[in-house]
Structure formats: structure tokens, C-alpha cells
Amino acid sequence: MTFGNMSLLPDPFLAELPSGYSTGLVQQYSLRINSTARRDIIDESEFPINCDTLPGAFYVKYAGRNPSLFTTSGWDNWSFVACIPTNLTQSPWRPVRSRQDFTEELYLNISLIPDRPVHMSETPEKQGGFFKISVDTTAGYFELPNYMNGQQPGPLLDKDPMEHCGGACTDQAFRKAQAVREDSSVITNSSLSLEKRPNRGPLLTTTLALFGSGSFIAERMTRPKAFTYPNRTREEARRGPNNGACVGQVPFLGLLHSRLDYPQNDNMLDPCLTNQVQTHDYEQRQLATYVRSMYWNTEDGYKGGRIANAFTSAAFLANEAWLQYTTKTKTWSVSYDHGADTAVPAMSQTGIVTVSVLMGLFLASLAALAVYSARSPRWADQLDAFAMLRIGASLAGDVQFRAAADVRRIRALDRLPGWIGDATGGEGALGELALGGPGLLDGQRKFAAYVVDGDDRVKV
């Protein structure tokens, strides 16, 4: 995934923690920001009137003329106007932890009069126009991946995340959300005061970087000879060893590449700014080319899809810079507990199948034994002391009540049977319990038993 493909992502957003981060056994929340740009072609009537005089608005205008361009394919003169018709002394960010949405709008007025069309299919009315760049920003909190939610990030929450905190959650807010600091300076046509303003929106930050003081277009207008060979004639410079070498990249042009990261094949500033003799004609061609890239692209022409993607990527970078460098006092912490590592034995698929089959046979045998035991008649409810006394009494003739020094040497014990059966062998109306009885116990047959009468005497 690259910045050139951000428009292909279904739900891109920026969070301070890296992708795939997990808080383990702890339920935690973090801030996320999503900014998406759109580029629309508008009518001249929709362009803000007197933008340069609107209180707190951003306004810049650049223009150039090069009447000697008739020898090359290019433009005779050009002009560029950028305007954000909003009172930028007020930050769009609110000091809350609930969801917030806001939209920033940048208006562009671009005019290029060609010496002759670069492409024969181009018509003069397509050389520039009026455009609006809109950036929709959504910010709020979401649940970080953990063991409870399947290691997946949760959805964007509408309310403060502390209202969703469960039993596995720890308190994250160690300070109240701080108020957004405002700037009391007066905004003029110069962008210097805007650059000192804290808590700017992502589109304003991008606009200042592209068109404000110190930007490429501003520096090229004020210092046109910045990249010329010093103290050399043109012929000496052309034969120099570093003539034509890359000396830097022009901001924003890399974000305008195709989805496969191919540069614009007719842009003399892409992929880099070269070190060579800089004449007035050449400088004006560079600036006109740079201005033209704001409304036309090699991949999709005048549709604006690549331009919108570039502004979306720039907003992502602006939000990242805002999160990392503008907040000095943090008010939110994230805890984690991945638990103790446990050694899990490795078992092959064959071993798993074998053990499963054996366990199945074992459980089936236990089930069969349980059914058999439940259906078989019992001669005693429990093998208690009275039951053992009755068995011992029946063995009085074989094992007398005598001291025994070594039980293993008493041979009578080896000859005695180990089961309880019917001594009558099933004959007669009444059965008789006996150790080693030849008949099986029958649940439907009556056996001789003890009966307790009213005076607590035991009878047979």
C-alpha cells in the first residue's frame, strides 16, 4: 500500500499506535482521524468574491509572464489564486473526546494562456479554470485490538470512550481534554501569521506547505536564481560534470504519481528538480508546469481523481504531524497486558486424529459401563461398614478372628470367591445372598433381608 493508492482503501484512518497493535487482556481506546479529499470543477460565480479582504481568510496570488516562449511548447503567461474563505483564527478542532466532523474548502483559480497547445486535442478553455478542494475530517475514539474482540480494531465511537469501558478496562484519561489554544494575531494576506497558528486543520496545513511563505512556488518567484551555477558562463555550466543532476524534489508532485507510482511524463519537474542553467524562460516554464499539475494529470486528465488522492495523502501526513509535534502535554494513556506466555505442545495432524479416536473409544466404554451399572441390581446401596460386617460374618468358618502377622501367607484368602451371588441358584421363591453364590442376582426376585420391628429388634 502506498500514498498513491489511498483512494482504494475502504476505511483508511490514522492512529498513533502502529497497525496490528494489541492491548491483550486490557480493554483500551485510542484516537483515530480520517481525512478524505474531493476535487470539483466549479463555475466562476462560485469562486469567493474579495477573498483577499475577508477577515481571517487565506489568500495568495502568483502570476508570471514569459513572452519569449514561442520557441518551445509552453505557456505565454499564467496566474494562480488560492483562497480559503474562512475565519482561520478559529481552529476547527474541538476539545472533546466524542466524535467530531468538519469540512475545509480550498478554492483555486488557475489560468494558463498557451503560446500554442501542448496537445492538439486541448482547447483554450481547458487551460485552467475554477476548482474547489474539499477535505472532510472525522475524528474520534475506537477500541484497540485485544483478546476479547478477536484482535480487530473496533468501530468509531460517537461518545466519550469512558462510557463504553467494561470490566476489563482501565482508566486512560489522567487529565481533562484541554481547550484548543487559539491565536490572537491578525491574519493578513501573508501566510506567516497562519504558520504560527496552532491546531490547524489538515487542509490549511497542506495549503500553507504548497502555496504559503517558503513554499516552492513562493521561493521560485522570489529567488529565481537559487539553482543556477554560480560564477560560471552558460557554456561552462553546460559542460560541467554535475549539469542536469537532481538537486531536490518538488513538494506534492510525488503524490500526484499514478497508482503504479509512475511520474507524469510531460512534467519537467518530475521526478526531480535538476541543476542546470536557469534562464527566465526556463523558470517560468517550471512554474507554469507546477501550476498546471494542480488541475491536470497524466493518468486521468481533467477528472481530478489523482489530485483528490494526493490531497487525501497530504491530509494524512498533516494529521500525523499534528499528533506528533503540536501536543506537548498528553492527556490520554494506553495500557497493555499480553499475559504470561504458555508453552503449547505441538502435535501433528495424524497424532491428533489418533488420540481423538482413542479418547472416543474410551468414552464409549465408560458410557457402556455406566449404562450396565445403572441397569444391574445391587445387593447393597453402598459398601459401608455394615456391608463389610455381613461379608465377614459369612466367612467365619474359613477365616477366624485371630491375629495375623502376614496376611499374604493365609492361603484361605486365595481360595475365597470375590463376588456376591444367589446361594439357591435361582431355585425356590426366596433367594439367599452368599459370597460366591452360583446364581446371578435378579432385580425381580425376593431375597432374605433384615426387618426392624416396633421395639427396635432386628429379625430375619
N, C-alpha and C positions, 0 to 999 in steps of 0.2 A: 504494500500500500504506500502510495506517495501523495504529496500535496496535489499533484496533477489529477488524482483520482478521487479526491474527497467527495465530489458530487455523486459518486457511485455508492458511497456508504449509506445504509438505510437510516441510521440514527447516530451520527457522529457527535461526540461531546468531549470536552476537555475536563479532566480531573487531575488534582495534584499528585495522586498516587499512580504508580505505573499499572498498565493493563495486566490483569491476572493476579493482582494483589489480593490476599485473603487475610481476614482477621481471625480465622479459625473458630474457636469456641466462643468468641465475643461478638455480639451484635453491634456494629458501628455504622456511622453515616459520614458522608463527605460531600463537599460542594462539587457541582458539575455545571459547566457553562457550554451552551451550544449557540453558535452564531452562523446564520445562513444568509448568503448574499443573493440578490437578484439584480439583473440589468435590464432596464426597459428603455425603449426609444420613445421620447415624448415630443409634443408639439412645442413650438416656440412660446406659445401662450402659457404653457405650464411652467416655464422657467421662472424662478423667483425674480420679482422686479426690485431693483435697487438693493440688491443683496449686499453691496458694499456699505450701505448705510444702516442696515438692520442691526439693532442692539445685540451684541454678543455673538454675531454670526461669524462664520469663517468665510473669507473671500480672498482669492488671489487671481491675478490675470497675468498671463505671459503672452508675448507676441514677438514675431520676427519677420523680417523681410529679406529676401535674397534675390534681387533682380537678375543676377548673373547665372541662374540655374538652367538657362536654356541649353547648355551643353550636356546636361545629364538628365536622366529621368528623375523627377522630383517635384517639389512644390515651389511656387514663386513666393508665397508668404503664408503665414499660419498664425493662429491665435488660439489661446486656451484659457477658459474661465472655469474655476471650481468654486462651488458655493455650498455651504451647509446653513440653510436659513433658520437656525435655531439659536436660542439664547444659551450659548455653551458655558456660561458662568455657572449653570446648574448641572450637576452630574446626573446622568440617567440612572445611576445605581442607587438603591435604597438600602438603609442599614437594617435589614430584616433577614430572617432565615427561612421565611416562606418563599414560595415561588414568585419570581418577578419576570416580566416580559416588557421589552421596549424595542422600538424601531428607530434606526438612524437613517437619514436620507442625504445623499450627496448628489448635487446637480452639476453636470458638465456641459459646457458649450464649446464645441470644438469646430474650428473652421480651417480648412486647408484649400488654397486655390492652386490647382496644379499648373505647372509650366506646360505639361501635356500629361494625359492619364498614364499611370503606371501600367495598367492593363486596358486593352482596347474596349473591354466589356464594361468598364467603370464609366459612370456618368457623373458630371459635376455635382449633381445634387447628393450623391453618396459620399462626397468628400467631407466628412464631418457630420455635424448635426447636434441635436439636444438629447441628452441622456440622463437617466436617474439611476443611481446605485442605491439600493435599499439593503440594509443588514438587519435582520430580525435576530434578537438575542434573547435567550431564555436561560435563567439561572435558578438553581435550587439545590436541594439535597437529595441523595439517594442512598440506599443501603448497600454497603460494600459486600463483596463476595465473602461467604463464610460457610461453615459446615452445615448450618441449618437451611440455607437457601440454595443448596446444590452448587456452591462456588460460582454463582451467577450474580451480576450486579442487578439491584432492584430498580423499579421504575422511578421516575422523577416524582417527588412528593409535592403536594400543594401547600402543606402546612409545615410548621417547625418540626424537625425530625424527633425532638424530645417527646412529642405527642404520640409517636409510634414506637417508642422504646419499650421492649419487652423484658422478660425476666433475665435474659442473657445479655442485657445491655448495660453499659457503664456510662456514667455522666461524662459528656465530652465538652460541654460549654463551661469553661472556667472563668469567662468574662462575658458581660453582655455584649451584644453586637454593637460595635462602635459606630457613631454617626459618621457619615461620609463628609470629609473635610472639604469645604468649599473655598474657592479663591476669590478674593475681593478685588483683584486687579481688573482694570478696564480693558476689554478686548478691542483691538483696533484691526486694521487691515493686515498688519504684520502678524505672523503666527508665533512670534517669540513668547508673548504672554500666554498663549494657549499651551505651549510646550511645557510651561511650568505648572500648569493646572493639574492637580491630582485627580485620580479616579475618572479618567476619560473613558468614553465608550470605545469599543474596538474600531468602529469606522472612523471616528475622529483621529485616533492614533494612527491608523493606516493613511489617512489623508494628509496628516502632518508629515509623515515619513516620505510620502510620494511628492507632495506639492508645496510643503511648507519651507520655512527657512532652513538652509543647509541641505535641502533635497537635491537630487541630481539635476533636475531642470533649473532650479534656482542657482546652483553653483555654475552650471554651464552658461547661464545668462550673465552672471556677474564676473566670472573668471573664465572666459573662453579659451585662454591660452594655457590652462593648467596642465595639459598633457602634451605640449609641444616640446621639441628638443631644444634645450637652452643653448644659446651662443653657437648655433650652427646654421649654416646655409641650408636651403632646401635640398640641394644636391648632396651635401654631406649627410644630411639626415636620412635621405633615401638609401644611401649606400651603407648606413650604419648597421652593425650586427644585430641590434635589437629592433630594427624597424618592423612595425606590424605585430610586435609581441603583445600579448594580453597584459594589461595593467590593472584590470579590475572588472567587476561585473556590474552592470546597471541594475539597480533595485527593481524588483517586481517582474522583470522580463522573464526570469526563470520560472515564475509561477504561471506564466502565460503559455508555457510549452504544451504540446499535445499530451494526450493521455499516455502515450508511449514515451514521453519526455523528449520529443523531437523539437528542436528550436524552430523559430519562424524563419523560413528560408529566404525571405526578402527583407529581413530586418538587419540593417548594417551594425546594430548594437548587440545582436545576439549571435553567438553566445557570450561575447565579451567586448569590452572597450579596448581598442588597440592603441598602441603607442606609435604614432606617426605624425607627419606634418599636419597641423590643424589650421587650415585656412578658414576664412569666414564662410565660404560656400560649404565646406565640409561640416563645420559646426552647425550651421543652420539645417543641413540635411539630417544630421544626427537628432536634433531637437524635433524636427518635423516627423521623423520616423518614430521617435519616442511618443509623441503626441498621438500619432496615428494608431499605435498599438493599443490605445485606450478605447478604441471603438471598432477595430478590425483585426481579425486573427487569421492566420494561415489555415487553421483546421476547420473553422466553422464560419469564416467570413464575418458578416454583419450580425449574425444571430445572437452573439453575446454570451454563449454558453461557457466558453473558456474564460472570458473576462469575469463572469459571475463566480466561476470556480476559483479563480485567482484571488478575488476579494474575500471569498469564504476562507481560503487558506491563510490569507493575510490577517483576517479577524481571529483565526485560531492562534496565530503567533502573537497577536496583540493581547489576547486574553491570557496567554501563558506568561507574557512579560508582566502584565498587571498583577497576576497572582504571585509571581516570584519576587518582584522588586518593589512594589508600592506599599505592601502591608508590612510595617515594621513590628507592630505589636499583634501577636496572634491571639485569637480568642477561642480557638477550637483545637481539640487534640483528638488523636485516633489511637486506640489501644488494640493490642492483638494478643492472642494466646493460641498457639498452634498445638498445645497439648504435648504429652510425652510420646516420643516415638516408640512404637511397639514392633518387635520382630515378628513377622508373619511367615510361617513356614511355606516354602514353595512346594507345590505338588503338581505333577504332570496331569494331563487330561485323562490318561489311562489309569493313573492311581486314583483319581477322583471317582471314576466310574467303578473301579474295583471295590473301593471302600464303601461306596454307596450301595452296591449290590449286597455286600456282606452285612452292612447295617440293616438293609431291608430284610434279609433272611433272619437276622437276629430279632428284629422287632416282630416279624411274623410268628416266630417261635414263641416269643413272650406272649403275644396275643392269643395263640392257640392254648398255651399253658394256663393263661388266665381264664379262658372260657371253660376249659376242662375242670379247673379247680372250683369254679363257681357252680358247675352243674353236678359235681361229685358230692355224695353225702359225707358228713363229718361225724366222728364218734364223740367229739368234744368241741365246745365252742372255742376254747383256747387251751394251749398246752401249758397250764398253770401248775402250781404245787399239788393241788388235789388230783389232777390227772396223772402226774408222776407218781403220787402215792398209790393210786389204784393200780398202775402198771407194776410198781414194786411189790405190792401185796400179792399180785398174781404169780410172782416169781419166787415166793418164799420157799418153795420146795427145792429150787435149783440154786438160789443164791441166798444163803442165810445171813442174818445180821451179825457179821463178825468183822473183826479188824482185818484190814487188807494192806499189807506192806507194799505189794507190787501188783497193781490191777492187771497188768499185761500178762501175768502168769496164771490168771484164773481162767482156765480153759472153758468153763461153763458159759462164759460170756460169748465165746466164739461160736458156740453151738445154738445159742438162742436166736429165734427169728426177730425180724425188725419191723414187722407190720401188724396192724390190728385188723382182724377178720371175724367172721361169724363161726363160732365153735361148732354149731349144729350143721354146718354145711348147707344151710338153707332149708333144712327139714323142720317140720313142726310149725306151729303157729307163732312161737316166740323165739326170737334169736338170742344168742348169747355172745357178748363181746369177749374176745380172747386174743392174747398175743400169739400171732402166727396161726389164727383161725383159718381153716381151709375155705370157708365161704366168703364171697365178696359182700361188702356192706350194701344194703339196698335201702334207698330212701323211703320206699313204700312198706317196708317190713318193720314190725314192732320188735323191740329189744328189751330185755330186762333192765330196769332202771330203779334208782332210789326215789322213794316217795316220802315226803315230810308230812306227818300228821299234825293235828292241832296242838299236841303237847310237846312239839319240837323234837320228837323222836324220829329217827330215820328208819324206814322199813324198806325191804326189797319188794 
